[in-house]
Amino acid sequence: MKAVVQRVTEASVTVNGKVTGAIGNGLLILLGIEDSDSQEDIEWLSKKIVQMRIFNDEMGVMNLSAVETGGEFLVVSQFTLMASTKKGNRPSYIRASKRNYAEPMYERFCTAIENETGQKVRKGIFGADMKVRLLNDGPVTIIIDTKNKE
């Protein structure tokens, strides 16, 4: 499971001209899922993201989590995070899970964030052609891979 976590002052997802999810200050999480991902990956990743101290304290030091600052969460499924660019110029998405596995995993991840934070997670629409808008704050962008826990 891979996540691109971006600290934002605002972010939204639009599908067919309709906003399906929007947040103010908080985290935009782009989530990629592969077949080897498990509930253990969901639990580890959701806790890691929720507890990550990437928001400024009163001294301007990144020392607070999204929860501590009242930040919101927007989660967008993104199979292209699982792209392999090893050969040629056309990325291969063979590692990305198919919908029947990935969608329930995506929903469980969103539920895990909700359980960790006690707040509703905003979402895109799984598998839809989405337009994502964001205003990255910092910019702060963190990439997390549950298979490579650095």
C-alpha positions in Angstrom: 0.0 0.0 0.0 1.4 3.4 -1.0 0.2 6.8 0.1 1.1 10.3 -1.0 0.3 12.5 2.0 0.0 16.3 1.3 -0.5 18.9 3.9 -3.1 21.3 2.4 -4.9 24.5 3.3 -7.7 23.2 1.0 -8.5 20.3 -1.3 -11.4 18.9 -3.2 -12.4 16.2 -5.6 -14.9 16.7 -8.5 -16.6 14.0 -10.5 -18.7 14.9 -13.5 -18.8 18.6 -12.4 -19.9 17.8 -8.8 -17.7 18.1 -5.8 -17.7 14.7 -4.0 -15.4 15.6 -1.2 -13.7 18.8 0.1 -11.6 19.9 3.1 -10.0 22.9 4.5 -6.8 22.6 6.5 -5.7 19.0 6.7 -4.3 16.1 4.7 -5.0 15.0 1.2 -4.1 11.3 1.0 -3.7 9.6 -2.4 -3.9 5.9 -1.9 -2.6 3.0 -4.0 -3.4 -0.6 -3.3 -1.9 -3.9 -4.4 -3.1 -7.5 -3.9 -0.5 -8.2 -1.2 -1.9 -5.4 1.0 -3.7 -6.6 4.1 -5.6 -5.3 7.1 -2.2 -5.0 8.9 -1.1 -2.6 6.2 -4.3 -0.5 6.6 -3.8 -0.3 10.4 -0.1 0.6 10.2 -0.6 3.2 7.5 -3.7 4.8 9.0 -2.0 5.2 12.4 1.2 6.5 10.8 -0.6 9.1 8.9 -2.9 10.2 11.7 0.0 10.5 14.2 2.4 12.2 11.7 3.7 15.5 13.1 3.8 17.7 10.0 1.8 20.7 11.2 3.4 23.7 12.7 3.2 24.5 16.4 3.2 28.0 17.8 7.0 28.3 17.2 6.6 27.4 13.5 8.1 23.9 14.0 6.5 20.9 12.4 5.5 19.3 15.7 1.8 18.7 15.6 -0.5 16.1 13.9 -3.5 16.8 11.8 -5.7 15.6 14.7 -4.0 18.0 17.1 -4.6 21.0 14.8 -8.2 20.0 13.9 -7.2 19.0 10.4 -9.5 17.3 8.0 -8.9 14.2 5.8 -9.6 13.7 2.1 -8.7 10.2 0.7 -8.5 9.6 -3.0 -7.9 6.2 -4.6 -5.1 6.3 -7.1 -4.0 3.1 -8.8 -1.3 4.9 -10.7 0.8 5.0 -7.5 1.5 1.4 -8.2 3.0 2.1 -11.6 6.1 0.3 -12.7 8.3 2.4 -15.0 11.2 -0.1 -15.2 10.8 -0.8 -19.0 9.8 1.4 -21.8 7.9 4.7 -21.7 4.4 3.4 -20.9 4.0 2.7 -17.2 2.7 -0.8 -16.2 -0.1 -1.0 -13.7 -0.1 -4.7 -13.2 0.8 -4.4 -9.5 -2.4 -2.3 -8.9 -5.2 -4.3 -7.4 -8.4 -4.8 -9.4 -11.6 -3.1 -8.2 -13.0 -6.2 -6.4 -10.0 -6.2 -4.0 -9.0 -2.6 -4.0 -12.3 -0.9 -3.4 -13.1 -2.7 -0.1 -9.5 -2.1 1.0 -9.9 1.6 0.2 -13.2 1.8 2.2 -11.5 0.0 5.2 -8.7 2.4 5.1 -11.1 5.4 5.2 -12.9 3.7 8.1 -9.6 3.2 9.9 -8.8 6.9 9.6 -12.3 7.8 10.9 -11.9 5.4 13.8 -8.5 6.9 14.6 -9.7 10.5 14.4 -13.4 10.4 15.4 -14.2 12.5 12.3 -15.7 11.9 8.9 -13.3 11.3 6.1 -14.1 13.0 2.8 -13.6 10.9 -0.3 -13.5 10.8 -4.1 -15.4 8.2 -6.0 -13.5 4.9 -6.4 -12.7 4.2 -10.0 -14.1 7.5 -11.3 -12.4 10.0 -13.5 -11.7 12.6 -10.8 -10.4 16.1 -10.8 -8.4 16.8 -7.7 -7.7 20.4 -6.6 -5.4 21.3 -3.8 -3.4 24.0 -2.3 -0.3 22.3 -0.8 0.8 24.0 2.4 4.6 24.3 2.7 4.8 22.5 0.4 4.7 19.3 2.6 4.4 16.0 0.7 5.3 12.7 2.2 5.4 9.3 0.4 4.8 6.2 2.5 5.1 2.6 1.3 3.9 -0.1 3.8 6.3 -2.5 2.0 9.3 -0.2 2.7 8.8 1.2 6.1 11.5 3.9 6.3 
